[in-house]
């Protein structure tokens, strides 16, 4: 079975002078060192920076412990034979003073596979954490998914914009009828033979992406016609709104 390499690092939004880093939990590894998710060696370099309230490291870790394998399964169970599909995803939680989660966002992602990104979101939304200290808080967890296989050919911004042309505007239809449209959306996708889109995903540091908008946007993007990468799978990313 293909195994994903998943790296988790816990951090929070920048703010006032950071407090000394708490003891690191298991299942957290430095981003520079990629290790399997099963590796439980602690990392002495993990730091949490505080803004307003803050989450204690133990509270974050307790919420993650039962879902680490679940996060990995989102990738391994859906990647199939797409050996070129990989990248990083950053999940962002906003937590109220009483510990309730107010929002979870895919704040960054170049994975380019919304079914996997949505699975990660669903898992993240089901987690429970202890109350933050000092008021409402937020934190992020970066995840890295890599495969031992061929990588996609990454196109630069100029080539991507030229290839997409006016097709990006077709996403506008997904905001009709009063459906909330996320801001600063990055659309990442893969193109295969004959210019057919193989997979597409989304991220936004500003907004939660609703199921209705994403379902519409996936259908629209999968219908785009793009240049044939000629024997390769190309990876493209473009900003929408």
C-alpha positions, 0 to 999 in steps of 0.5 A: 500500500502506498504510504503518505509522508505527513509532517505536522507542525503546530503554530498560531497567528503572529502577535505579541512577544511569544512565550517560551515554547512548551514541551513538544507533543508526540506526532509533531515533527520539524518541517525540514525533516520529513518522516512517516506519520507513525514516527513519534519522536518529539521535536525540541524545535516546535514553537507556539507564538501567541496572539490574544489568547493561546492554546496550550500545547497539551490541549492541541495535542489531545485534540490531534491524537485520535485523528492523526491516522485519519488525516493520513488516510484522507490522502492514502485512501483517495490518491489511487494511481495518481502518483503525481499528486502531492503537496502541502496543506495548512489547516487553520482553526479559530477557537472561542474562549470556551473551546468551541471551534468557530471555523476551520479553513484550508488556509494554504494548499498546493495539493490540487485535490478537493476531495482530499482537502475536504476530507481533511477539513471534515476531520479537522472540524470533528476535533475537540480541543481544550479551552484556550488560555486568555481568550479566543485563539487560533492555530495552524497545522501544516501537513505535507503529503509526498509520494515515491513516484513521478512528479508533475511539471509545474507551470509558471504564472505567465504560462498558467494565466495564458493557458487558462485565459478567460475560463477562470471567469466561469467560476463566477457562476458558482456565486450566483443565488447568494452563495458565499464566495470565498476570498483570495482563493488559490485554485491548484489543478493538474492537466493531462493528455489532450489538455484534460483537467485531472484534479483540482483543489482550493485554499483560502486564507480568508474564508471557509469554502462551502460545500455548495461553492466547491462542488460547483467550482470543481465541476467548472474547473474540470471542464476547462480546456487547456494546452496538452502538456505532451506526455506529462502531467502539468501542475498549475495554480492561479488566484481567483478573486 
